[in-house]
Amino acid sequence: MRLVTIVCLMKKIKLYIGSVICLLGCVTLLNSCTDNRTSGPDTSGIQLELKTYRFDTDLYALDSNNIEAGLGKLKEKYPQFLDFFLDTLMAYGLNGNYSDTMPGIREGLIPFITFKDYAELEQYIKQQYPDTKETDKSLTEGFKTLKYYFPDITVPNIYYLNLGLSRWTAFPVDSNTQCIALDMFLGDEFPHYASVNEPAYMKQHRRPKYIPVSVFSSLYRLAYPLKTQEKNLLELMLQKGKELYFLHSILPGTPDSVLLGFNAEQTKWCEENEAFVYNFFVRNELLFNKEAMTIMSYITDGPFARGIEPPSNEKKVTPGNIGTWLGYKMIISYMQQHKDMTLQKLLATEFNPTTFLADAKYKPR
């Protein structure tokens, strides 16, 4: 299966990145110092109808023996999205020509919808998602909360896809279009993630309840991409911590275990060892370290956090992304000390790492 590279897709959506940055930087927000991360704000007065489409089921319903007519009907239902899917995502190079004589049809699309492995994958998706009502409900609540903070934001249409285990998850195309690849949210028991080199520590990210996190993370990361050049670990932790604070604001009540993809044991260990972890970073002079090979593993997903547990521990419970979790704890402390700080200001602020900890009065438990 041929999927366009991430670089190509980023060219397609670069204008949307700018619009999201402008929106998140300009909209006047309500004060976020009140702790509504658990109960959330009152969104009962916000009217929102989320439009979702099962593009995956419509695509796999095509008759491969009458492909041109079938694609013509899909074009009527998806006048903008169909060609984006065929030509940008799948790189079939059809440009509106749906004749079965086209190489992109013969060698690309028809095998994609008829080949045994792909067809069975779609059947598995249908079993796991006979409908998307629960996911739609969670996304609707998330977008209502987003509009509470950002009233002028455009709520995109949601397109559910099967991308053949491409390892794409959720990504926006433009302000009107958000894609969700259901094949990457098939749960712990799906047996074939290993065949595409999906590491076992990512299985929490493959659960259906992780979909809203993936969607709103994708929006955040387009607006506020992680800046790594010449950044020390503390700066990276604070950047990632702000993302978690944003997610908790938009998805109130969602536990850390879901937002970060930690399992229950890892979450419990983090909560019980916050001071120990912080002291580990201090003792090993990591907070102001800028060596990417040394520090990046602490703010990205991984099987465990390097060096925190003794090598003799056969089973390690410290999550690789523990620096992000600790950065979030630091951001909470900062927000508690700055009652006039809004979510808008927080997202726009680049903290001075040499003064942040004192300014936040951070005291790990």
N, C-alpha and C positions, 0 to 999 in steps of 0.2 A: 504494500500500500504506500502511495506516495503522499506525504504530507509536506506542505510548505514549511520552511524553516521559521523559527521564532523571529529571526531578523526581518524576514519578509512581512510577517504579520504586524510587527511593530511599526513598520512603515505605513501600513494600512490604517493604524489607529493613532498615529502620533498627534493628529489634530484633536482627537478626543482627550488625550493626555493633557493637552494644554487647557481644554475647556474645564476638565475636572479640577486641575490645579487652580484655575481662576475662580471657580465656584467655591472650593474649599477655603481659598484665601480671602474671599471678599464678602461672603454672606455673614450678616450679623447673627451671632448665635446667642441663645439664652445662656445664662451663667451655668457653667458645668461644675461648679464647686459643690453643689448638693450631690450627695451620693445616690444617684438613681441607677447605678449599674446593676442593682439587683432587681428592683421593682420596675424601673424604667419610667419615662415620662408618660403623661396622659396623652395618648394619640387617638382617643375616641372621636375627636372632632375632625380628624384627617380622613378625607374620602380618597380611596385609592383602589383601582381595579387593575390588578396585575394580569397582563396577557401572556399566556404561556402556550407553547406549541410543541407537540411531539413530532418533531421533524424526523427522528429516528424511525418511528413506526411508519410514517408516510413514505420514507425512502425505501424501506425494506418491503413495502407493499407493492412496489413496482413490478410489473411483468417484464422479465428480461427479454421475452420474445416480442414485446411491443414497447420498447424502451422510449422511442421518440414521442409517441402519443402520451405515455405516462409522464414523462418529463414536462411535456407541454401543460398537462393538468397541474403538476406541481408548481410550474411557473405562475399559473393563475393564483394559486394559494400563497406562494412565497415569491412575489414579484421581485424583491430586492435580494432576499437571502439565498435563493437557490443558486444563482450564479456565483455569489460569494463562496458558498460551500464548495461548489464544483471546481471553480477556477482558482480561488485563493487558498482555501483550506486544503483541498485535495490535489490541486495543481494538475487538473485534467486537461486544461487548455482548450475548453470547448467554445468559449466566447459566444454562447447562445446557440450553437449548432448542436442539436441533440440527435443527429443521425447516428444509427448504429454502425455506420462506416467510419466514424471518427475514432482514431486510435485511443483517445481518452475514454471513450465509451467501451470499446472492445477490450482494451488492456487494463483499464482502470475501474470504471464504475461497475460494469457487469461482474467482474470477479469480486469486487467489494461486497456486492449484495447477494452473490450466489455461492461463493467459496464456502465450504463446509464450516471452517472455523469461525468466519465472520457471521454466518447465518446463525450458528449455534450461540454465538455471543449475544446477538440480538434477541434470541429466544430467552436467554438467561436474564437479559435486561427487562424483558416483558414480564418475566416471573417475579423479579424483584420490584418492579415498578409497573404494575398493571394500570396504575394511574399515578399522578404526582400531587395528589391533593394535600398530603401532609407537608411536602416540600414547598408547594405553592403557598400554603398558609404561613409557614415560617418565613419565607421570603417576603410575603406581603407585610407581615409585622415588622420585619427589618427595614423595608423601604418606607413604611409609615414613620418609623422612628428616625430614619435618615432625613425624611422631609420635615420632621419636627425641628431638627437642627439646621437643615439646609432646605428651606421652603421652595427654592427655585430649581432644585435639581430635577432632571428629567428621569422618570422611572422607565427603564428599558423594557422592551419585550424580551421574554425568555424563550430561548430555543434549546430544547433538549436534544442531544446528539448521541450517536454512537460513532466514535472515532477509532475503533479497532484497537484499543489498548495502546494508543499513541502516547499515553502519559500526560496528555493535556487534561486539565481538570475544568476550571471555570475561567472565562476570560471575556472582557468586553470587546466588541468590535467598533462600536461608536456609541454616542449617547443614547441611541434608541435600541441597541441590540446587545444582549448578553447571552453568551453560549455556556452551556453546562454539558459536559461529556459524562453521561450516566455510566458509561463503561468503566469509569474510574471511581465510582462510588457504589460498588457492589458488595461491600461488607467484608468482614474478616474471613468468611468461609469460601470466598471465591477462589478457586484453585489455580488460576492461570496468571496471576500477577507476577509470580516468580519467573514465568517464561519470558517476560519483558524486563527482567532484571529489577523488579520492584523490590526494594529491601523490606525485610520483615518489620522494621521499626516504623514503617510508614502505614501500617495497616489501620491505625486509628484514623488516619486521614481518608480512608476509603469507605468509611461508614456513611450512610445516608444523612445522618444528622450533622455531618461536617460540611454539607453542601452550602448552607448559608455563610459559614465562616469562609469558605473558599471564594464565594461570590464577593463578599464585602472586602475581603483581603485583596482580591484582584483590583477592585476599584481604588482602594487605598494605595496600593503599591504603584499604580499608574500615576497617581497624583503625587505621591511622595516616595519615589524610588530610593532604595537604600544607597547612601553615599558611603563608599568604602575607602576611597583614595585618601591616604594620609590620615585616616581616622584611627584612634586608639579604641581599645575594647570598650571602655566606658562610654564613649560617644556612640558606638554601634549598639550597645545595650540600651541606651536611651532612645535611639531611633526606633529600635524594635519594640521597646516598652511603650512608646507613644502609639504604635500601631495596635498593640493589645488594648490600650486604654480606649482607643477609638472603637475597636470591636466590642468591648464590653459596653460601651455607650450605645452602640447601634443594636447589639444583641444582648440586652440586659438579662441577667439570670443565667446566661450560658456559662457553665463552669470552666475553669482553667483547663481541665482535662480535655475538653472538646476544642476550645480555642487553640490550644497548643498541640493537640494530638498526643497528649501524655496518657498513659494508662493510670489506673487508680493508685497502684503502688508507687509510681513515680511522683504523682501529685502529692500523695501523703508524705513521701520522703522530703520533697521540696519544702512543704509547709513546716515540717518539723526541723529542718536543717538550714533555714534561711541564713542565720548568723554564721554557721559553719561554712556555707558556700561563699558568702561575702568575704570571710576571713581567708579562705583559700585563695581568692583572687588577690587580696591585699598581700598576703604572706609570700605569694609567688610573683609579686610585682607585675601582675597581668593587666590591671585596670588601665594603665597608661602605655601599655605595650601596643605597638603599631605593626608588628610582624604578622602578616596575614596567615602564614602557615601555622602560627601559634594560636591565634585568637579566633579565627573565623568559625572553628568547629563549635565554639560556645554559643553562637547565635544562629546556628543552622541545625536542621534536623540531623540526628545521628543516633547510633545504637546506644551510646552512653557518653557522658562527659569525661573527657580525658584527664586522668591524673587525680580526680577527686576521691575516688575509692581505691583502696589498696589493690595492687595487682593480684593478691591472693584471693580476692573475692571472685569466685567463679561466675556468679550472677551479679551483674551490676545494675543498679536501679536508677542511677543519676541520668536523666535524659540529656542527650547531646545539646539540646536547645536551652539549657538551663540559664544561660546568660540573658536570653530574652525574657524569661520569667522573672529573673532578679531585676532586670531593667524596668519591668512593669511595676514591681514593688516600689522601686525608687520613684517612679512617676507618680504613683498614688501618694507617697509621702510628700512629694513636691506640691501636688494639687491641694493637699490638706493644709499646707502652710501658706498657700496663695489663694485666698478665697475669691479674689477678683479675676482669677485666670479662667478664661473661657476655653472651650474645646478649640475654637478657632485660633486663639492665641497660642495654645499649646502646640497645635500641629505646625504652626508657622515659626515656632521658636527653635533656634539652634543654641543649645546650651553650652556654656563654658565649662568644660570638664574639670577645670581646676577649682572651680567654686561651687559646682552644682551640689555636691553631697552636703556641704555646710548649709547651702541655701535651702535645700530640701529638708534639712534636719533629719536625714535618714539614719535610723537606728534599727538595724535588723534584729528581729526577735530570735 
